Amino acid sequence: MTLQRKFLARNGLLVVMLLLLGAASIWGLLGLRQQVNLALYEYQNLQTIESAESSTAKAQTLLTSDPATTQEAISHLQDAERLARSFGAGDDSDNGPNVYNVEKRMSDVTAVRALDAIGNLQDDPTNPTTRKEVNDTIKVMLDDMHQIASNCHGLIQTTQAAATTRLRTTIWTMGGLSLAALVGAMLTSVSQYRLVMTPLQKLRAGVKDVAAKQFAARVEPSGSGEFVELASEFNTMAARLEELYRTLEEKVAQKSKELVRSERLASVGFLAAGVAHEINNPLSIISGYAELSLKSLL
C-alpha cells in the first residue's frame, strides 16, 4: 500500500469518527429540542387548566356570596368554559401522539358542564335551587380540573425525567465519541510519524555514511512503497559510488606507479648527464695534450 493510501485510510477513520460525533450531537440536540417543545406544550396546558380552575373558583365564591354578583359569576364561568375548550389545543405534531387524550376529554366534559351552569343561571339567576345545582356542578368541575392539573404535573415530571435521561445519554455518547476521536487522532499521529520518520532516519544515516566515504553502507528497505523504492535507488547509487571510488583508487595507484618510474628515470638521466660532464672535462684536457704532443713530434 502506498503512503498516500495509508494516509487516506487512517485519516478516513478520523473523518468517520468526527461524523459520528456530529451525528450524535445533532441527535442529542434534536431530542432535547423535542423535549423542550413538549415541556412548553405541557406547561401551556397546565397554565390553561389552572386559569380555568381559578375562574371557576371565583365564580363559586361569587355565587355563594350575593345574588347580585350572578352576572359576574357567569362571566367567570364563560372564561372557564373557553379555557377548558382550549386545553390540549395547539400543534404538537413534533411530540408524537397527544399525551392529553384523557385530560382533553375531561376538560371537554368540564366545558359542557360550564355551559349548562351558565344556561341555568341565565334562565333563573335568583332561584336558590338553581344556584345550589350550579354550585354542585362547579364543585364537580373543580374536582375534574384539579385532577387534570395533577395529571399535567405528572406528565411534566415524566417529560423532565426523559429530558434528563436524554441529556445524560447525549453527554455520555458525545464524551465517549470525543475520547475515541482523541485517542484515534493520537494513534494516527504516532503511526503516521513512525510511518514517515523511521524510513527517513534510515535514509539519513545512509547519507551520513556515504558522506563519510563509507560507500559499502546500505539502507534496509522499509515502510511504504515510496520509501522502499527510494531505499532501493539509494543503495544503487551507493553501489555505483563504491565502484567509481574503487576504480579511481586503482587509477590513482597506477598513475602513482608511473610517476615514481618517471621520477626514477629522470634521476638516472640527470646522473648520467653529470657523469658524462665529469668525464668530458678530463678527456678534453687529455685530448688537448695529445694534440700538442703530436704537433711537437712533427
VOBA-1610 file (N, C-alpha, C; in pm, whole numbers, padded with zeros to 5 digits, always signed):
BEGIN
Met+00085-00120+00000Met+00000+00000+00000Met+00088+00125+00000Thr+00053+00220-00085Thr+00133+00342-00094Thr+00110+00431+00027Leu+00203+00526+00042Leu+00193+00618+00156Leu+00065+00701+00149Gln+00027+00744+00030Gln-00094+00825+00016Gln-00218+00747+00057Arg-00226+00620+00017Arg-00342+00539+00053Arg-00348+00514+00203Lys-00231+00494+00265Lys-00230+00476+00411Lys-00280+00602+00482Phe-00232+00717+00434Phe-00278+00842+00494Phe-00429+00858+00477Leu-00479+00828+00356Leu-00622+00842+00331Leu-00703+00746+00417Ala-00654+00623+00432Ala-00727+00525+00512Ala-00734+00566+00659Arg-00619+00609+00713Arg-00617+00645+00855Arg-00691+00775+00882Asn-00673+00872+00795Asn-00747+00997+00813Asn-00895+00977+00786Gly-00928+00879+00699Gly-01069+00849+00676Gly-01138+00799+00801Leu-01067+00720+00881Leu-01123+00674+01008Leu-01153+00791+01100Leu-01062+00888+01105Leu-01087+01007+01187Leu-01208+01084+01138Val-01220+01096+01006Val-01335+01167+00949Val-01465+01097+00986Val-01464+00962+00980Val-01583+00886+01016Val-01619+00907+01163Met-01518+00909+01250Met-01543+00930+01392Met-01596+01070+01419Leu-01542+01167+01347Leu-01593+01304+01362Leu-01736+01316+01311Leu-01766+01245+01202Leu-01904+01244+01151Leu-01998+01179+01252Leu-01953+01071+01315Leu-02035+01008+01419Leu-02057+01102+01537Leu-01950+01175+01573Leu-01963+01272+01682Leu-02063+01381+01646Gly-02055+01431+01522Gly-02150+01532+01478Gly-02292+01478+01474Ala-02308+01353+01426Ala-02442+01293+01420Ala-02499+01275+01560Ala-02414+01231+01654Ala-02460+01216+01792Ala-02500+01350+01852Ser-02425+01455+01820Ser-02459+01588+01871Ser-02593+01634+01816Ile-02611+01615+01685Ile-02738+01656+01623Ile-02854+01575+01680Trp-02830+01442+01696Trp-02935+01358+01753Trp-02972+01405+01893Gly-02871+01434+01975Gly-02900+01480+02110Gly-02971+01614+02113Leu-02926+01708+02028Leu-02989+01839+02026Leu-03132+01833+01975Leu-03155+01751+01873Leu-03293+01737+01823Leu-03384+01675+01928Gly-03329+01574+02000Gly-03408+01513+02106Gly-03439+01612+02218Leu-03339+01690+02257Leu-03362+01790+02361Leu-03460+01897+02314Arg-03450+01934+02186Arg-03545+02032+02132Arg-03687+01977+02138Gln-03703+01850+02106Gln-03835+01790+02112Gln-03886+01788+02257Gln-03797+01754+02351Gln-03838+01752+02491Gln-03875+01892+02540Val-03798+01993+02496Val-03829+02131+02536Val-03964+02174+02481Asn-03988+02142+02352Asn-04118+02177+02293Asn-04233+02108+02366Leu-04210+01981+02401Leu-04314+01908+02474Leu-04336+01969+02612Ala-04226+02008+02679Ala-04239+02070+02811Ala-04315+02203+02802Leu-04285+02283+02700Leu-04357+02409+02682Leu-04505+02384+02656Tyr-04531+02282+02575Tyr-04670+02246+02547Tyr-04743+02203+02673Glu-04675+02126+02757Glu-04737+02079+02881Glu-04757+02193+02980Tyr-04658+02282+02990Tyr-04674+02398+03079Tyr-04788+02488+03031Gln-04801+02501+02900Gln-04910+02582+02846Gln-05046+02522+02885Asn-05057+02389+02871Asn-05182+02324+02910Asn-05207+02335+03060Leu-05099+02322+03138Leu-05114+02335+03282Leu-05160+02476+03319Gln-05101+02575+03255Gln-05142+02713+03281Gln-05288+02735+03240Thr-05327+02674+03130Thr-05465+02689+03082Thr-05564+02631+03182Ile-05538+02506+03227Ile-05632+02443+03319Ile-05632+02510+03456Glu-05516+02563+03500Glu-05513+02635+03627Glu-05588+02767+03617Ser-05578+02834+03503Ser-05655+02957+03484Ser-05804+02926+03484Ala-05842+02816+03416Ala-05983+02777+03416Ala-06029+02742+03557Glu-05945+02675+03632Glu-05980+02641+03771Glu-05994+02767+03855Ser-05905+02864+03833Ser-05914+02990+03908Ser-06043+03064+03875Ser-06079+03070+03748Ser-06204+03137+03709Ser-06325+03065+03769Thr-06320+02932+03768Thr-06432+02856+03825Thr-06443+02880+03975Ala-06328+02885+04044Ala-06330+02911+04187Ala-06384+03050+04217Lys-06351+03148+04136Lys-06405+03283+04155Lys-06557+03284+04134Ala-06602+03210+04033Ala-06747+03202+04010Ala-06817+03137+04129Gln-06757+03034+04187Gln-06816+02969+04304Gln-06824+03065+04420Thr-06719+03142+04442Thr-06719+03239+04552Thr-06828+03344+04533Leu-06843+03393+04412Leu-06946+03495+04384Leu-07086+03441+04401Leu-07109+03313+04362Leu-07243+03256+04373Leu-07283+03229+04517Thr-07185+03208+04602Thr-07217+03181+04743Thr-07224+03307+04828Ser-07199+03420+04770Ser-07196+03543+04849Ser-07321+03629+04829Asp-07348+03674+04706Asp-07453+03771+04682Asp-07516+03743+04546Pro-07649+03730+04539Pro-07714+03708+04408Pro-07687+03819+04308Ala-07653+03937+04357Ala-07628+04049+04264Ala-07502+04027+04181Thr-07420+03936+04226Thr-07295+03910+04153Thr-07307+03794+04056Thr-07431+03756+04027Thr-07452+03641+03938Thr-07395+03666+03800Gln-07416+03785+03747Gln-07366+03815+03613Gln-07213+03806+03608Glu-07148+03853+03713Glu-07002+03842+03718Glu-06958+03697+03727Ala-07037+03616+03803Ala-07006+03474+03811Ala-07023+03407+03675Ile-07126+03446+03602Ile-07146+03392+03467Ile-07027+03426+03379Ser-06976+03550+03393Ser-06860+03591+03313Ser-06738+03503+03343His-06718+03471+03472His-06605+03384+03508His-06626+03242+03457Leu-06752+03195+03462Leu-06779+03062+03409Leu-06756+03057+03257Gln-06789+03166+03190Gln-06763+03172+03046Gln-06612+03165+03017Asp-06534+03235+03099Asp-06388+03226+03084Asp-06339+03084+03109Ala-06395+03020+03213Ala-06355+02883+03244Ala-06392+02788+03129Glu-06511+02809+03072Glu-06555+02724+02960Glu-06463+02742+02840Arg-06429+02868+02811Arg-06340+02894+02697Arg-06202+02832+02720Leu-06149+02845+02840Leu-06017+02788+02870Leu-06020+02635+02867Ala-06130+02577+02916Ala-06141+02431+02913Ala-06147+02380+02769Arg-06214+02455+02682Arg-06221+02416+02541Arg-06082+02422+02474Ser-06001+02522+02517Ser-05869+02540+02453Ser-05762+02447+02509Phe-05798+02368+02615Phe-05700+02278+02673Phe-05660+02172+02570Gly-05528+02149+02558Gly-05479+02048+02464Gly-05473+02094+02321Ala-05508+02222+02296Ala-05502+02272+02159Ala-05358+02307+02124Gly-05335+02330+01997Gly-05200+02366+01953Gly-05139+02253+01872Asp-05037+02287+01797Asp-04969+02190+01710Asp-04863+02118+01791Asp-04887+01994+01825Asp-04788+01914+01897Asp-04746+01795+01811Ser-04739+01817+01679Ser-04702+01708+01589Ser-04562+01657+01616Asp-04472+01745+01666Asp-04336+01702+01697Asp-04329+01616+01822Asn-04440+01615+01898Asn-04439+01544+02025Asn-04500+01404+02013Gly-04532+01362+01892Gly-04590+01230+01874Gly-04739+01233+01906Pro-04797+01121+01946Pro-04940+01117+01979Pro-04971+01210+02096Asn-05090+01263+02094Asn-05131+01355+02200Asn-05135+01281+02333Val-05056+01330+02429Val-05050+01264+02560Val-05164+01307+02650Tyr-05250+01398+02602Tyr-05358+01452+02684Tyr-05494+01403+02637Asn-05503+01282+02587Asn-05631+01232+02539Asn-05734+01224+02652Val-05696+01165+02765Val-05788+01152+02878Val-05821+01289+02935Glu-05716+01370+02955Glu-05738+01503+03012Glu-05821+01591+02919Lys-05800+01574+02787Lys-05877+01653+02691Lys-06026+01618+02700Arg-06056+01491+02713Arg-06197+01452+02727Arg-06256+01506+02856Met-06175+01502+02963Met-06224+01555+03090Met-06249+01705+03081Ser-06159+01778+03014Ser-06178+01923+03000Ser-06296+01955+02912Asp-06322+01874+02809Asp-06441+01896+02725Asp-06568+01875+02806Val-06569+01771+02890Val-06685+01748+02977Val-06702+01865+03073Thr-06591+01916+03126Thr-06597+02032+03216Thr-06653+02154+03144Ala-06613+02172+03019Ala-06665+02285+02942Ala-06816+02272+02920Val-06862+02148+02894Val-07007+02127+02876Val-07082+02158+03006Arg-07025+02115+03118Arg-07088+02145+03247Arg-07090+02295+03273Ala-06984+02363+03232Ala-06983+02508+03250Ala-07092+02573+03166Leu-07112+02525+03044Leu-07220+02578+02959Leu-07357+02553+03022Asp-07375+02432+03077Asp-07503+02402+03143Asp-07525+02494+03261Ala-07417+02515+03340Ala-07431+02603+03456Ala-07462+02745+03412Ile-07398+02793+03307Ile-07424+02929+03257Ile-07569+02940+03210Gly-07616+02836+03139Gly-07755+02839+03091Gly-07855+02841+03204Asn-07831+02761+03308Asn-07922+02758+03423Asn-07923+02893+03494Leu-07807+02954+03511Leu-07802+03083+03578Leu-07871+03192+03496Gln-07853+03184+03365Gln-07918+03285+03281Gln-08069+03269+03279Asp-08117+03143+03290Asp-08262+03121+03290Asp-08326+03163+03421Asp-08262+03130+03533Asp-08321+03162+03664Asp-08210+03197+03760Pro-08156+03321+03753Pro-08038+03356+03832Pro-08062+03368+03982Thr-08187+03390+04026Thr-08213+03413+04169Thr-08268+03292+04240Asn-08300+03187+04170Asn-08360+03069+04231Asn-08254+02998+04314Pro-08278+02979+04444Pro-08178+02912+04529Pro-08147+02770+04484Thr-08251+02701+04440Thr-08228+02562+04395Thr-08134+02559+04275Thr-08159+02651+04184Thr-08074+02658+04065Thr-07931+02693+04104Arg-07919+02787+04196Arg-07785+02828+04237Arg-07712+02714+04309Lys-07793+02633+04387Lys-07732+02518+04455Lys-07686+02414+04353Glu-07769+02389+04252Glu-07730+02292+04149Glu-07605+02340+04073Val-07601+02468+04046Val-07484+02523+03978Val-07360+02509+04066Asn-07376+02533+04197Asn-07262+02517+04288Asn-07214+02372+04291Asp-07309+02279+04291Asp-07270+02138+04287Asp-07194+02106+04158Thr-07243+02163+04047Thr-07173+02143+03919Thr-07033+02202+03922Ile-07024+02318+03984Ile-06893+02383+03993Ile-06797+02301+04078Lys-06848+02237+04186Lys-06760+02151+04267Lys-06706+02034+04185Val-06796+01975+04105Val-06751+01866+04020Val-06647+01916+03919Met-06673+02036+03864Met-06578+02094+03769Met-06442+02119+03835Leu-06446+02170+03958Leu-06319+02197+04028Leu-06243+02067+04056Asp-06320+01960+04093Asp-06253+01831+04116Asp-06189+01779+03988Asp-06264+01792+03877Asp-06208+01745+03750Asp-06085+01828+03710Met-06094+01959+03728Met-05981+02045+03692Met-05860+02017+03781His-05887+01990+03907His-05776+01957+03996His-05711+01826+03953Gln-05795+01729+03911Gln-05739+01603+03863Gln-05659+01622+03735Ile-05711+01707+03644Ile-05639+01735+03520Ile-05506+01802+03550Ala-05506+01901+03641Ala-05382+01970+03677Ala-05282+01873+03740Ser-05333+01781+03825Ser-05243+01683+03886Ser-05181+01592+03779Asn-05264+01551+03681Asn-05211+01469+03572Asn-05107+01547+03490Cys-05133+01677+03472Cys-05037+01759+03398Cys-04904+01767+03471His-04908+01782+03601His-04784+01783+03680His-04708+01651+03663Gly-04782+01541+03665Gly-04716+01412+03645Gly-04652+01400+03508Leu-04723+01446+03406Leu-04667+01441+03270Leu-04544+01531+03257Ile-04550+01647+03323Ile-04435+01738+03318Ile-04314+01673+03386Gln-04338+01608+03499Gln-04226+01539+03566Gln-04170+01426+03479Thr-04260+01355+03411Thr-04214+01249+03319Thr-04130+01307+03206Thr-04176+01420+03152Thr-04101+01485+03044Thr-03965+01533+03094Gln-03963+01590+03214Gln-03836+01635+03270Gln-03740+01518+03292Ala-03793+01406+03340Ala-03708+01288+03359Ala-03655+01236+03226Ala-03743+01236+03123Ala-03699+01191+02991Ala-03594+01285+02934Ala-03614+01417+02954Ala-03515+01513+02905Ala-03381+01496+02978Thr-03388+01471+03109Thr-03264+01449+03184Thr-03192+01324+03135Thr-03269+01218+03111Thr-03208+01094+03059Thr-03149+01117+02921Arg-03223+01190+02836Arg-03171+01218+02701Arg-03045+01301+02707Leu-03043+01400+02797Leu-02924+01484+02812Leu-02806+01402+02862Arg-02831+01315+02960Arg-02723+01232+03013Arg-02670+01137+02905Thr-02762+01079+02829Thr-02721+00988+02721Thr-02640+01062+02616Thr-02685+01183+02582Thr-02614+01263+02482Thr-02474+01300+02530Ile-02465+01339+02658Ile-02334+01377+02713Ile-02239+01257+02713Trp-02289+01141+02757Trp-02203+01023+02759Trp-02164+00979+02618Thr-02260+00988+02526Thr-02230+00949+02388Thr-02126+01042+02326Met-02148+01173+02342Met-02053+01269+02287Met-01918+01259+02356Gly-01920+01236+02489Gly-01793+01221+02560Gly-01716+01098+02514Gly-01789+00986+02497Gly-01723+00864+02450Gly-01669+00879+02310Leu-01749+00938+02221Leu-01702+00958+02083Leu-01587+01058+02078Ser-01594+01162+02161Ser-01484+01259+02164Ser-01355+01194+02213Leu-01367+01111+02318Leu-01249+01041+02369Leu-01194+00945+02263Ala-01285+00874+02197Ala-01240+00781+02092Ala-01173+00856+01978Ala-01232+00972+01940Ala-01171+01052+01833Ala-01035+01104+01876Leu-01023+01146+02003Leu-00894+01196+02052Leu-00789+01085+02052Val-00826+00968+02104Val-00732+00855+02105Val-00697+00815+01963Gly-00799+00812+01875Gly-00772+00778+01735Gly-00680+00878+01669Ala-00700+01007+01699Ala-00613+01109+01641Ala-00469+01094+01691Met-00454+01064+01822Met-00319+01046+01876Met-00252+00923+01814Leu-00326+00812+01807Leu-00268+00691+01748Leu-00235+00712+01601Thr-00323+00783+01531Thr-00297+00810+01389Thr-00174+00898+01372Ser-00161+00999+01459Ser-00044+01087+01450Ser+00085+01011+01477Val+00083+00927+01582Val+00204+00848+01613Val+00235+00751+01500Ser+00130+00687+01448Ser+00152+00591+01340Ser+00206+00658+01214Gln+00149+00774+01180Gln+00196+00845+01062Gln+00338+00899+01083Tyr+00367+00941+01207Tyr+00504+00987+01236Tyr+00604+00874+01215Arg+00570+00757+01270Arg+00659+00643+01252Arg+00664+00600+01106Leu+00552+00607+01040Leu+00546+00565+00900Leu+00638+00649+00813Val+00656+00777+00849Val+00738+00867+00768Val+00879+00879+00825Met+00889+00897+00957Met+01020+00930+01015Met+01114+00810+01023Thr+01063+00690+01047Thr+01152+00574+01057Thr+01230+00550+00928Pro+01165+00544+00811Pro+01243+00529+00687Pro+01334+00649+00660Leu+01288+00770+00695Leu+01371+00888+00671Leu+01497+00885+00757Gln+01483+00839+00881Gln+01601+00831+00967Gln+01702+00730+00915Lys+01652+00618+00860Lys+01743+00520+00800Lys+01813+00580+00678Leu+01737+00652+00595Leu+01799+00717+00479Leu+01899+00823+00522Arg+01868+00894+00627Arg+01960+00997+00678Arg+02090+00933+00724Ala+02080+00820+00796Ala+02201+00751+00840Ala+02283+00702+00720Gly+02213+00653+00617Gly+02284+00610+00497Gly+02354+00724+00426Val+02292+00840+00420Val+02355+00957+00358Val+02478+00999+00436Lys+02471+00993+00570Lys+02589+01027+00651Lys+02704+00930+00624Asp+02672+00802+00609Asp+02776+00703+00579Asp+02841+00732+00443Val+02760+00767+00345Val+02815+00800+00213Val+02901+00925+00222Ala+02854+01026+00301Ala+02933+01147+00317Ala+03067+01119+00386Ala+03070+01016+00471Ala+03193+00977+00539Ala+03276+00878+00456Lys+03244+00863+00327Lys+03316+00776+00233Lys+03303+00628+00267Gln+03192+00596+00337Gln+03164+00456+00364Gln+03063+00407+00260Phe+03113+00387+00141Phe+03025+00356+00029Phe+02969+00214+00036Ala+03023+00132+00122Ala+02970-00004+00134Ala+02842-00009+00216Ala+02806+00102+00282Ala+02685+00105+00365Ala+02561+00093+00277Arg+02460+00022+00327Arg+02334+00005+00255Arg+02218+00035+00350Val+02108+00079+00290Val+01986+00110+00367Val+01888-00004+00350Glu+01837-00055+00464Glu+01740-00164+00458Glu+01604-00108+00417Pro+01544-00156+00309Pro+01413-00105+00265Pro+01306-00133+00370Ser+01228-00031+00404Ser+01119-00045+00500Ser+01015+00064+00472Gly+00898+00046+00532Gly+00793+00145+00514Gly+00707+00117+00392Ser+00646+00222+00342Ser+00556+00210+00228Ser+00634+00196+00098Gly+00558+00182-00012Gly+00621+00158-00141Gly+00715+00268-00184Glu+00679+00395-00156Glu+00765+00505-00197Glu+00901+00498-00128Phe+00901+00470+00003Phe+01028+00463+00076Phe+01109+00339+00036Val+01042+00230+00002Val+01113+00111-00045Val+01184+00142-00177Glu+01114+00211-00268Glu+01177+00250-00394Glu+01292+00347-00371Leu+01274+00442-00281Leu+01380+00538-00252Leu+01502+00469-00191Ala+01479+00374-00099Ala+01591+00300-00040Ala+01664+00217-00146Ser+01587+00155-00236Ser+01649+00077-00343Ser+01734+00166-00434Glu+01682+00283-00470Glu+01759+00376-00553Glu+01883+00427-00480Phe+01870+00450-00349Phe+01986+00494-00272Phe+02094+00385-00269Asn+02053+00261-00249Asn+02150+00151-00249Asn+02218+00137-00384Thr+02141+00156-00492Thr+02201+00151-00625Thr+02304+00263-00642Met+02269+00383-00596Met+02361+00497-00604Met+02487+00470-00522Ala+02470+00413-00401Ala+02586+00384-00317Ala+02675+00279-00382Ala+02615+00178-00446Ala+02695+00076-00514Ala+02774+00136-00629Arg+02712+00225-00705Arg+02783+00289-00815Arg+02896+00378-00764Leu+02868+00451-00656Leu+02974+00535-00598Leu+03089+00449-00546Glu+03057+00333-00487Glu+03162+00245-00439Glu+03248+00193-00554Glu+03181+00155-00664Glu+03256+00107-00781Glu+03340+00218-00841Leu+03282+00338-00850Leu+03356+00451-00905Leu+03476+00485-00816Tyr+03455+00483-00686Tyr+03565+00514-00594Tyr+03675+00410-00604Arg+03636+00283-00616Arg+03736+00178-00631Arg+03815+00195-00762Thr+03745+00227-00871Thr+03812+00249-00999Thr+03908+00366-00991Leu+03865+00473-00924Leu+03952+00590-00907Leu+04075+00555-00825Glu+04059+00475-00722Glu+04174+00435-00641Glu+04273+00353-00724Glu+04219+00263-00806Glu+04308+00184-00892Glu+04383+00272-00990Lys+04312+00369-01051Lys+04378+00459-01145Lys+04481+00547-01075Val+04449+00592-00958Val+04544+00675-00883Val+04668+00593-00848Ala+04647+00468-00808Ala+04763+00383-00775Ala+04850+00359-00898Gln+04782+00335-01013Gln+04859+00314-01138Gln+04934+00438-01177Lys+04869+00552-01171Lys+04937+00677-01206Lys+05050+00708-01109Ser+05032+00670-00985Ser+05138+00694-00887Ser+05261+00610-00921Lys+05237+00484-00961Lys+05349+00400-01001Lys+05422+00457-01123Glu+05343+00502-01220Glu+05404+00562-01340Glu+05482+00687-01305Leu+05433+00766-01215Leu+05502+00888-01173Leu+05633+00855-01102Val+05627+00753-01017Val+05751+00713-00947Val+05855+00664-01049Arg+05810+00584-01151Arg+05902+00536-01253Arg+05962+00652-01331Ser+05876+00749-01366Ser+05926+00866-01441Ser+06028+00943-01360Glu+05999+00957-01232Glu+06094+01030-01146Glu+06227+00954-01137Arg+06217+00822-01132Arg+06342+00744-01125Arg+06422+00758-01255Leu+06353+00749-01371Leu+06422+00765-01500Leu+06484+00903-01512Ala+06415+01004-01465Ala+06468+01140-01470Ala+06593+01150-01382Ser+06591+01085-01270Ser+06708+01088-01181Ser+06828+01019-01245Val+06797+00904-01312Val+06906+00832-01380Val+06965+00917-01492Gly+06879+00983-01571Gly+06928+01070-01679Gly+07010+01186-01627Phe+06963+01244-01518Phe+07038+01354-01458Phe+07174+01306-01409Leu+07177+01186-01351Leu+07303+01130-01303Leu+07397+01099-01420Ala+07338+01045-01527Ala+07422+01014-01644Ala+07479+01140-01706Ala+07398+01245-01710Ala+07447+01372-01765Ala+07561+01428-01679Gly+07549+01414-01549Gly+07655+01462-01460Gly+07784+01382-01477Val+07764+01251-01487Val+07883+01166-01505Val+07951+01196-01637Ala+07870+01213-01744Ala+07928+01245-01875Ala+08001+01377-01872His+07949+01471-01801His+08014+01602-01790His+08145+01589-01717Glu+08141+01511-01609Glu+08264+01494-01532Glu+08370+01419-01613Ile+08326+01328-01695Ile+08422+01251-01776Ile+08472+01336-01894Asn+08388+01417-01951Asn+08426+01500-02068Asn+08539+01598-02033Asn+08539+01652-01920Asn+08643+01751-01883Asn+08783+01688-01886Pro+08813+01577-01820Pro+08947+01518-01830Pro+08983+01473-01971Leu+08879+01422-02039Leu+08905+01378-02176Leu+08944+01495-02265Ser+08882+01609-02243Ser+08917+01729-02323Ser+09061+01771-02297Ile+09102+01765-02171Ile+09240+01803-02137Ile+09338+01704-02198Ile+09304+01577-02185Ile+09393+01473-02243Ile+09400+01490-02393Ser+09287+01519-02454Ser+09284+01538-02600Ser+09371+01658-02639Gly+09368+01765-02561Gly+09449+01884-02589Gly+09597+01854-02579Tyr+09636+01784-02470Tyr+09777+01749-02455Tyr+09822+01654-02564Ala+09735+01568-02608Ala+09770+01475-02715Ala+09796+01549-02844Glu+09715+01646-02873Glu+09733+01726-02994Glu+09863+01804-02987Leu+09895+01861-02869Leu+10022+01937-02854Leu+10142+01844-02869Ser+10129+01728-02814Ser+10241+01632-02826Ser+10259+01592-02971Leu+10148+01573-03039Leu+10157+01533-03180Leu+10221+01644-03261Lys+10188+01765-03233Lys+10250+01876-03307Lys+10400+01885-03277Ser+10436+01859-03155Ser+10578+01868-03119Ser+10659+01760-03188Leu+10606+01646-03205Leu+10673+01537-03270Leu+10685+01561-03418Leu+10597+01625-03476Leu+10606+01655-03617Leu+10702+01771-03639
//
